[in-house]
Amino acid sequence: MFEGIKIIDLSTVLAGPSVATFFAELGAEVIKIEHPLKPDVTRSWKLPSEKPDSKVSAYFSSINFKKNYIQLNLQDSSDYSEFIELVKASSILISNFKKGNDIKLKITDEILRTYNPNLIIGKINGYGSESERVAYDLILQAETGFMSMNGTFESGPVKMPVALIDVLAAHQLKEGLLLALLEQQKSGQAKSVEVSLYDAAVCSLVNQASNYLMSGHVPERIGSLHPNIAPYGEIFTTKDSRQITFAIGSNQHFEKLCNYLNLNELIVDSKFKENQNRVSNRNELFDILEKKIVHLDSDEIFEAMKKINVPCGIIKNLDEVFESEQAKKLIRNEEIDGISTKRTTSIAFEWK
């Protein structure tokens, strides 16, 4: 798809490198440039079980794939000249420097385009180009409402177990760069695309934002429960001690679930007949459903729900996830610096 396109990846940590990996998986030549003495910090973000002297961590491997690695100090004149030669031959440059570093390193848009007027430039920052704040995903989750909504009343605010805001910002930058490539084909102009983690996070609040903006609803921590739908996210323990959950998105789903559990009286009960009433009475509804589900095996429920097209899932850990053949097909292997690495693909679509 992107054979013949050369990309310079000056970014570190997760968002920027994952964008470069996306293009690499689709055939682009990606050159990741790291400082000789201060390489990408995620090389050192290791689990206790990883080898301390390894130059590669599992975290680093997750978002660096099919790249060529070069060490350059852009403040060294010889290294800078080598960098400029790469710029002249590249289509896209990706970076995530703090405010002012582009001036210090002589890599502003204006300077780079004096050497390559056709260079598309993608940039990620924390709070916008004028902010000097250091940005980490945890802090963005805290400041954009995600942590306040995530968790339970008892747990207090909880961050997502992946760097969600980085992932969301990366998708925004991918989309922007793809549009920039399309625009370049049409007009011949090279664009710069800038994404802030803050904007990407707030733009991803979707229904929770509209719940607040239209109804003044400030979401509380309700665990896996959905504020607008019930039963949706309630967690039930089955006879075989597994945990299962349902996404009952319509009255039809609810009726089918009730038929299966021999609870047909709920279908006509005014407290549960309509979704809005089910949300209001979800605790009572949970107690009723739980008394039935606890006597059934998880696989029995799961297979029954599949047959009647009711969304249902058994809660799995990653060991169980990667037992699936479908998940295994998404694993990509590569040797980096002599180390065997694995990650999941960044491509979730198929060309047909």
NORKA-V221504 format. One record per residue. N is the residue number from 1. NEAR is the number of other C-alpha atoms within 12 Angstrom. D_FIRST is the distance of its C-alpha to the first C-alpha in Angstrom with 2 decimals. Layout:
BEGIN
{{N NEAR D_FIRST} {N NEAR D_FIRST}}
END
This chain:
BEGIN
{{1 14 0.00} {2 20 3.83} {3 15 5.82} {4 17 9.05} {5 24 9.37} {6 30 12.48} {7 42 13.88} {8 42 17.55} {9 50 18.67} {10 44 22.38} {11 38 22.73} {12 35 24.77} {13 38 25.71} {14 40 23.29} {15 47 21.66} {16 45 20.04} {17 49 19.02} {18 45 17.42} {19 51 15.18} {20 47 14.16} {21 41 13.67} {22 39 11.34} {23 43 8.92} {24 34 9.92} {25 28 9.26} {26 27 5.54} {27 21 5.92} {28 28 7.87} {29 32 11.43} {30 40 13.82} {31 36 17.51} {32 37 19.91} {33 35 23.24} {34 30 26.37} {35 24 30.01} {36 16 31.95} {37 11 34.69} {38 15 32.95} {39 25 29.59} {40 33 27.59} {41 21 30.45} {42 27 28.67} {43 30 29.15} {44 23 32.77} {45 25 32.31} {46 20 33.49} {47 16 35.19} {48 11 38.73} {49 11 37.68} {50 17 35.17} {51 16 36.41} {52 15 37.72} {53 14 37.05} {54 22 33.37} {55 25 30.92} {56 33 28.35} {57 32 28.97} {58 31 27.43} {59 30 26.78} {60 32 24.92} {61 37 22.90} {62 34 21.86} {63 43 19.59} {64 47 18.89} {65 43 16.48} {66 35 14.68} {67 35 16.27} {68 24 18.59} {69 23 21.93} {70 24 24.25} {71 23 27.64} {72 27 28.77} {73 23 31.68} {74 27 30.90} {75 20 34.65} {76 17 35.27} {77 14 35.25} {78 13 33.82} {79 21 30.98} {80 22 30.35} {81 19 30.16} {82 20 27.57} {83 34 25.57} {84 27 25.89} {85 16 24.58} {86 30 21.38} {87 34 21.29} {88 25 21.73} {89 27 18.58} {90 30 16.31} {91 39 14.25} {92 48 15.06} {93 49 18.10} {94 45 18.94} {95 41 22.60} {96 42 25.31} {97 34 28.54} {98 26 31.88} {99 25 33.52} {100 18 34.88} {101 18 32.91} {102 22 30.56} {103 17 33.75} {104 15 35.25} {105 26 32.25} {106 25 31.74} {107 32 28.19} {108 24 28.82} {109 30 26.43} {110 20 28.99} {111 20 29.34} {112 32 25.67} {113 27 25.16} {114 16 28.11} {115 22 26.11} {116 25 22.72} {117 24 23.16} {118 29 19.44} {119 38 18.77} {120 42 17.48} {121 43 19.58} {122 44 19.28} {123 44 22.57} {124 49 24.07} {125 42 27.84} {126 37 30.47} {127 30 32.61} {128 23 31.40} {129 25 31.38} {130 13 35.18} {131 17 35.89} {132 15 36.84} {133 20 36.82} {134 21 35.11} {135 30 32.81} {136 26 32.31} {137 34 30.92} {138 27 34.40} {139 27 36.03} {140 33 33.54} {141 36 34.12} {142 24 37.81} {143 24 37.80} {144 29 35.62} {145 31 37.53} {146 35 35.43} {147 31 38.01} {148 27 40.89} {149 32 39.56} {150 28 38.40} {151 22 41.04} {152 19 44.45} {153 16 47.71} {154 12 48.99} {155 16 45.97} {156 16 45.60} {157 24 42.25} {158 24 39.43} {159 27 35.99} {160 24 32.97} {161 15 32.31} {162 17 28.76} {163 28 27.95} {164 30 27.18} {165 42 27.31} {166 40 24.85} {167 33 22.42} {168 33 23.06} {169 40 22.71} {170 43 19.38} {171 34 18.05} {172 32 19.68} {173 41 18.10} {174 34 14.52} {175 21 15.40} {176 27 17.14} {177 36 14.46} {178 28 11.95} {179 22 15.01} {180 28 15.76} {181 28 12.56} {182 17 13.44} {183 19 17.02} {184 21 16.38} {185 15 14.91} {186 11 18.06} {187 13 20.72} {188 15 19.64} {189 21 20.95} {190 30 19.69} {191 30 20.55} {192 33 21.64} {193 33 20.88} {194 36 23.60} {195 37 24.09} {196 40 27.33} {197 44 27.83} {198 38 30.92} {199 28 29.36} {200 32 26.53} {201 35 29.32} {202 25 31.65} {203 23 28.99} {204 25 28.34} {205 25 32.01} {206 15 31.44} {207 20 34.37} {208 27 36.44} {209 22 36.31} {210 18 37.38} {211 17 40.08} {212 17 41.50} {213 14 40.96} {214 11 42.45} {215 12 45.00} {216 11 45.71} {217 16 44.72} {218 20 44.14} {219 30 42.60} {220 25 44.52} {221 24 43.27} {222 28 43.40} {223 25 41.30} {224 25 38.81} {225 28 40.64} {226 32 39.07} {227 28 41.24} {228 27 40.77} {229 29 40.70} {230 37 43.05} {231 46 43.03} {232 34 39.59} {233 29 39.10} {234 33 42.63} {235 31 42.66} {236 34 45.00} {237 26 46.32} {238 26 46.76} {239 20 49.51} {240 18 47.51} {241 18 46.99} {242 25 43.29} {243 28 41.94} {244 33 40.36} {245 33 39.26} {246 36 38.75} {247 29 36.78} {248 32 39.25} {249 27 37.55} {250 25 39.92} {251 25 43.53} {252 20 42.43} {253 29 40.85} {254 38 44.09} {255 29 46.27} {256 26 44.45} {257 36 44.74} {258 30 48.42} {259 21 49.08} {260 26 47.65} {261 26 49.75} {262 17 52.86} {263 23 53.00} {264 19 53.28} {265 18 55.80} {266 28 53.09} {267 26 51.43} {268 17 54.47} {269 18 55.47} {270 15 55.22} {271 21 53.96} {272 33 50.86} {273 28 50.41} {274 28 48.00} {275 30 45.14} {276 21 46.76} {277 24 49.91} {278 32 48.06} {279 27 46.60} {280 22 50.15} {281 23 51.57} {282 30 48.74} {283 22 50.96} {284 20 53.46} {285 29 50.74} {286 29 49.25} {287 18 52.68} {288 23 53.16} {289 34 49.80} {290 27 50.18} {291 19 53.53} {292 24 51.87} {293 35 48.62} {294 25 50.48} {295 19 52.07} {296 26 48.86} {297 22 46.39} {298 27 42.81} {299 22 41.28} {300 24 43.78} {301 35 42.79} {302 28 39.05} {303 19 39.25} {304 22 41.60} {305 29 39.35} {306 19 36.38} {307 15 38.60} {308 20 39.67} {309 24 36.30} {310 30 37.60} {311 28 35.10} {312 33 36.40} {313 29 35.22} {314 29 36.88} {315 25 36.38} {316 16 34.73} {317 12 34.37} {318 11 31.31} {319 11 33.08} {320 14 33.29} {321 18 29.75} {322 17 28.27} {323 14 30.63} {324 15 28.44} {325 11 26.17} {326 13 23.68} {327 18 23.64} {328 19 23.55} {329 17 20.25} {330 20 18.72} {331 24 20.11} {332 24 18.15} {333 22 20.26} {334 24 20.23} {335 18 23.07} {336 24 23.57} {337 18 26.64} {338 10 27.98} {339 19 27.83} {340 18 26.20} {341 26 24.23} {342 25 22.82} {343 29 21.08} {344 28 19.51} {345 29 15.77} {346 30 14.55} {347 23 12.34} {348 15 14.90} {349 10 13.12} {350 8 12.21} {351 7 10.29} {352 3 13.21}}
END
